[in-house]
Amino acid sequence: MDHLLLRAPGTYGKLERGVLDNPAPEYLRDVAHTLGLTEQEWVVLYGYARGEQPPFPLADGSRTTTPRHWREMVTESPGVTYISDSLWNVHAYSRGFAALFPGRRVPHNTMHWMLFDESARTVTLLDWENRWGPVAVPQLRLALVRHKGDPVLQWLTDRCLADPLLSRWYRSVPSGHAHPDGAIRPWRHPEHGPGTVTMCVSELSGFPGLRQFQLTFRTDESAVREYPESDPRTHDPAGYYPPCVPAP
């Protein structure tokens, strides 16, 4: 194995025994490719070697595939949800998500749509110059840092830098604004008019780079309800849990 990976003799043996100090992510990726690991096995290997989730999927972003059971769950969901990869390519979506777009035309790549589609910038994404564009651009910049050399991300970046307004945001807005989870942003629904979308984002376990987005659309007049968190120590209608003494 060391000969195949062009490493010093004994390197892979140390990895197997768990005594290789802080193996580089790139080395672990090369090991996974050589062994022909699946995405799930890649997550296990990386967690075993470094004690954390891998920073990138084993497959190139352009070749990432979504498991069938996830595609089925999202497609049949009654909610507003979709799955995309690290390049913002949409892999699966629900009917509710399609209804957010004029003519139910879901974009193949949501980043391209947010930044460059004229209808998105002027009609659907309300207050685009303040609430959408300056937030989306840092996400693209951060993705290119994490996936250097990816042709899709580089193409999106080149287009971004060719746009005077987008290029200004690319160079000036800090990346700390990049993550969309929990964001509430204005959106014009084709049927219900102006409102907001609340975004919940989660990564698919065992499939790095794939994320599920769940959105809630509310009109401007919709009242925001409270949703108290359930605690089995104090509320267990089924009676499965024995009484618990709260921790001091």
N, C-alpha and C positions, 0 to 999 in steps of 0.2 A: 504493500500500500504506500509506503514512504517513497518508493521508487516511482510509482505512478503519479504521486502528487508533488514530486520534486522537493521532498522534505528531508531533513536530517534523519538518519537511522534512529529508530526508537520513538519518533514523534507520535505515530499513530498508536503504538503500544501504550504510551502515556495517556493518550485520550481514552483508550479502552479501559484503562485502570482508574480513570478519574483523577489523575495526578498531573495532567497538563495544565499549567497555570494560564488562565485567561486566554483560551484559544480565540484567534481572530474570527469574526463572522465569515470572512471570505474563505478561510481555511475550512470551516465547518460546512460551508456551502459546497466546496470542492469535494469534501468527503461524501456528502449526501448525494451529489451527482454521480460520483464513482460507484457508490453502492446501489444506485438506482432507487433511492428512497421516495416514498410518496410524500405529499404535503403533510399528512398527519405524522408520519415517521420523522419528517424534518423538524416538526415542532418538538417532538420528544427528544430527538438528538440535541437540539439547541438548548432545550431546558435542562437536560442532563449535564451538558458541558458548561453552560454559563448561568443557569438558574434564572432564566427569563425567557420571554417570548422572542422569537426571531424578528429582526427589524424589517425583513422583506420575505416574500414568498420564494419558494424554491424555483418555481417556473418564472420565466420572464413575464412581466405584466401583460404583454400582448397575447400570451398564451394561457393565462390563468382561466380556469374553468370553474363553474359553480356546480357543486354536487346536485344530483337530481332531486333529492328530498328537499333541499333548500329552494330550488326553482319551483317545485310543486307547491310548497308552503306559501311562498311569496305570491305566485301567480293566482292561487285560489283564495288568498286572504281577502276578507271583506274590508280591510283597512287601506290606508294610503302608505304603501311601502315599496321599496325596490332594493336591489342589490347591485353594487358597482365594485370595480376593482381599483387598484392603486393609480390607474390612469384615468379614472372617472368614466370608463366604459360601462354602460348599463347592461347587466346580464339577465335580469328578470325583474318584472314589475307587476303590480296588481292593477285591476281596473280602476280603482280609486286614484292611483297615481296617474294613470293615463288621463283621467278626467281633469287634472290640473292644467293641461295644456290645450291650447286652441286646436280644435279638430282631433283631439286625443292623439296628437302626433308626438310621441315620446322621443326626445333626442337620443342618438346613439351614445354621445359623449356629453355629460352634463357640464363639464368645465368649458368645452368649446361653445356650448349653447349659452352659458351664462356670460361669457366674455365677448363673443363675436356675433351672436344672432341679433339682428336689429329689432325684431319683434320682442325678444326677451328683454332687451335693454330699454325699450320705449313703452312697452305695453304690459307685459306679464310681471316683471320684477320691478315693483314700485320703488321709487326713490333709489334707482339703480346706482347713481353716482355717489351715494352716501352709505347705503345699506348692503349693497351686493358687490359691486366691482372692487372696492378697496379691501373687502374681506376675502374674495375669491383669489385675487392675484397673489397674496402671500402664501396661500395653500399651494399654488402652482410652483412658486419658487422653492418652497420647502420640499415638495415632491421631487423636484429635479436634483436637489442636494442628496436626497435619500436614494435616488435611482439614476445615478450619473450615467450618461450615455444612452438613456432610453430614447429611441427615435420619436415616439409619440409625444413625450413630454418636451423634448427639444423642439419639435415642430410647433407645439402650442406656445412655448416660450418665445420662439422667434416671431410668431405672429403677435404675441403680446408686446414685445419690444418694438415692433413696427408701428404700433398704435400710440400716438402721442400721450393720450390720457393714461392708458394702461401701463405704458413704460414708466411714467412718473410714479405711479403706485408701486410698480415692481421694485423701483430703486429706493423708495422712501418709507413704505409702510412696514413696520416690524412684523416678524413672523409670529409673534405672540398672539396675534389675532386670528390664527389659522384654523383652529379646530371648530367644526360646525355644531358639535353636540350641545344641545340646550339652547341653541340660537332661536330667536323669534324674529322673523323678518316679514316685511309687507309683500303681498302677492295678490295679483288680480286673477280671480277664478273666472273661466270663460262663462260659467252659468250663474255663479253666486256673487260675482263682482268683487270689489276690494275687500281684503281681509289680511290675515297673517297666517304664516305657517310656523309651527313649532317643530324643531328637528330633534329626534333622538337617534343616536348613531352607536352601533355596536359592531364589533368584529366577529366574524364567524369562527368559532372555536375549531382549531386544527387547520384552518385555511388562511394563512397570513395574506394580507392585502385585500381580502374580500370584506366588504362592510355592508351591513343592512341598515338602511335609513327608514325610519318610521316617522311619518309626518302627521300633524294634526292641523287641519285648516279651520280657522274661525273667521266669521265675518266681523266687521268692526263693532257690531252690536252684540256679539255673543258674550255672555257672561262667563268668566273664568271660574270654574268650580274648584273646591278644595278636595284633595284626595289623600286622606290620612293613611299613614303607613301601618300595615298590620303587624302586630307583635304577638307571636304565639305564646309568650309568657303571660300575657294578660287577656288574649282574645283567641280562643280556640273552640269554635262552635262544634266541631266534630268530636271533641273530647279525646283526641288521640294523645295529646301531650299531658304528662302528669303535671301537677302544679309546680311551678318553679319559683324559688326564692330569688328575687332580683339581686344581682351582684352589688356589693357595697360600693 
